[in-house]
Every structure is written in C-alpha cells, then in structure tokens.
Amino acid sequence: MEFKSFLILEEKGHLGHKISNVLTATNDLQDDMEHMGIRQVARLADDIVNQIRKIIHSQWSPSQQKHLYQLQKIGVALKKAIEDKGNVKELIPAAAQELESLSTKLGVKTPGGEVLDKAAELGGEDTSQDDMELTSAEDGEMDGGEQDEQGEQMG
C-alpha cells in the first residue's frame, strides 16, 4: 500500500473514531432520556453539539469535507432545537441514525461488531488475545518475584 493511501485511510479512521464517540454519547442519551427532564436532555444534547463543534473545527483534508458537512447539519439541527425549545427528545433518535450512517460510510465498527468498510480488510490479519505477549522487567522479574519458564510467579 502506498504511503499516501495509508494516510488517507488513517485520517478517515481518525474521523470515524471521533464520530463514533459522538454516536456513543447520542445513543447513551437516547437510552436514558425517558427518565430525564427536558432541561437535562437539552444540556446533554448541548454537550453533544459541543463535541461535534470540536470535530468540525479541527483540521481535516478536503476529502473529508463531505462527512464534516453532514456532521455540521446534525449539530445545527440539534442546536436549533435546543435554542428554539423544540422537542429535542424527538430529534435525538434521528440524529443517532444519521451519525450511525455517517459512521458506516467511514468504516467504523457497528455496535454489532461488524466492519462496514473494506478498508479494514487492508489492515492485515486479525489478532487474538493469545497472540499477545506479556512484557516484564529484565530477567523475568515482575513485582520483585521470580518467574519460571512459563511466566508463572514462583514462591
């Protein structure tokens, strides 16, 4: 893979991760809002708008502008509903759905765990927990104790 395409995928993944964080906050609000008052929902929705604002005001390449425009539309709709004292509770599910479709376009894993973009296939093999090695201090010492050949703590 060329370095340029790597950078494009890296930036796309970074934007997808940021949008995924906003989607998580929106889904949490959607799950909990039936037990909240209107003011609390509006305050948490305003926090989501601020997260969106931070993403939009970061520096992105021109290739990401279409995704940022969609994100901006979501933020503007939420902020307008908050300021006009509209029904924010009705807008949150629609915002979550739009954020999820935007995440899908960027190749972020869905809550079900499936990868929605072929860019993830370019990354290589999947790793499991068994593939990971524990690292410790020199000579196998961990917390001042000795370890046997299998890495288990001795006496």
N, C-alpha and C positions, 0 to 999 in steps of 0.2 A: 504494500500500500504506500502511496506517495505521502510525503510529509504534509503537503497542502490538504489532501483529503482527510488525513488524520486530524489536522487542526479544525477542519470544518465539522467533522463528527464530534470532536471534543467539545467545541463550542455549542453544538446542538444538544449534546448530552448535558452540558452545564445548564443551559437554559431549561431543558426538560426537567432537571433536578429542582431548579428554583420554582418552576411552575407546579411540580409535584408537591412541594412544600405548601404552596398556596392551596392546592387542591385538598391536601390533608386537613388544613385549617378549616376550609369550607365544608368538608364532609363532617368534621367534628362538630361544627356549628349546626349543620343540618340535623345531625343526630340528637343534639342536646337542646335545640331551640324550642321544642314543645314544652319544656319545663322552665323556660326563661320568660322574662318580661320583655316588652318591646324595647325599652331603653338598653337593656343588657345585650339583646340581639343587635341593636344598632351600633353599640360600642364595639362589639366583636367584629361586626361587618366592616366597621371603620378601620379596625386593625388589619383586616384582610386587604382593604383598599390601600393601606399604607405599605403592606408587603408588595402589592402589585406596583405601586409607585416606585419603590426601591428598585425593582427589577427593570422597569421601563427606563429609569434614569441612569442605569448602568450603561457601560459602553458595549455595544454589540455590532457585529458586522452587518452590512446591508442585506445579506442573505437571510438574516433573522427578522427583518423589519415586518414581514407579513405576520409572523407569530406575535410580535410585540404589538402590532395594531389590533389584533384580536384580543389580546390581553388588556389593552387600553380600553376597548369597548366594554369589556366586563367590568373593569374598575369604574368607568364613568357611569355605567348603569347602576352599580351599587351605590356610589356616592350620591348620585341624583336621588335615588330612593331614600337614602338617609336624610339628605338635606330637605327634601320636599315632604318628609314624614310620610312617605309612601309605605306600602306594605312590604317591608324588607323580607319578612318571612316567606312570602310567595316568590321572591326573586332569588333567594339562596339556592333552591334546587336547580333552577335554570342556570345560574352561574356555575354550580358544581358540574352540571352536564357539559357546559361549554369548556370549562377547564379540563375536563376529562377528555373531550375530543381533541383539544389542543395538545394535551399530554400524549395522546395516541399518535398524533402527527409527528411528534418529536421522538417517539420510540421509547417512552418511559414505560416501565412495567406497571401493569394494572394491579388493583388490589387482589385479583385472582392469581397473579403471579406470571401471566403470560407476557411474552415480549411482543410488542406490537410493531416492531420495525426490523427490517433486515440488517440494519447497521449493527445490531447486537451480534449477528452471526459472524461478522467480520472480526470480532474480537478474539476468537480462538476457542479453545476447549473450556467446558465448564469445570470448575474445581469443586471438590467436596471438602468437608472438614478433615477427612482422612489424609488429604493431600498437604495439609498444613503441618509444619514442624514447629515445635516449641523451641524457643531460644532461651538460653540462660547465661549466667556468668561463666567465666572461664573454668575449665576443668570440671564441668558438670555440677558446680556448686549452685544451689538455689536456696536462698534463705539460710545460708551458713551450713547446710547439711550436705551429705554426700549422696550421690545417686549411683545406682547400679547401671548395667549396660542397657536396660530397657527404659531408663529415665525415671525409675520409681525411687521415691525417697527411702533412704536406708536409715535405720536406727535413730 
